[in-house]
């Protein structure tokens, strides 16, 4: 669905989407967390997807006793639930929007979603990538200290 503005340029349709950042909180009692992924839901175009990027050294800096493989296994269920189907278990049989709400419901476990935020985009997959860049991935040069 494209329209034209006064200059004759094609406008791409925009859709409202919801997203949540996935955080790992190694020691819940301390409240320290690392953003490890993003879930995006755009019902207008039947889009539900999540991307997880676990930065193990940063995670272990918060808790060097954390069972990283258990965290990795549990995080892997998030994209599976987004895809739906049998691989996602009983939750995978729910409608797409219900799966999103299940994934982003508040928890007090090691893996926690942020509050849900809303945006507008013509391309939900590109929005997911942009959110990963801004909310999860380290900016280039981060972690390097001045003078050494």
Phi, psi and omega in degrees: 000107181237145174237178177238137175273182183301334181273357179089000180282140179289136176257135177275141176299143177246146182232151175278137176228157175244148177213158173221145176270137177265131182239148170252127180243089188303320178234097187306324182295337179269336177076006178281140183217162174230131176288128184235356181183176180218142173245132178235134176234127177226087186300330182301332179239021178052047181251126171214118182209157176220147174232136180240132175223102185270120177264090187300315179301320178294321180295314181291339175294333178275327180202101183285359177258001183298138176280089186298321181295323176295317178298314181300316179298315180292322178296326181296339179288337184295306176299327178297317178294322176302316180293329181077188179087185186297325182298339181268003180073200184301326180297328181297343179275348180288157173300155185307312183295324177294323177297319177301311181298324177294317181295325186262005178293140185302144179219158172239055179242185180295326178256122185224140172274152171285173167301157180280137177240162183237147176213182177232139180203156171265350185216094183301326179294321177292324177296320178299315179296317179297318178295321176300316180297321184271330188253339188241308185288148176288136172298148181300137181089348179293145180096350177266128181268143176294138177076015175158000000 
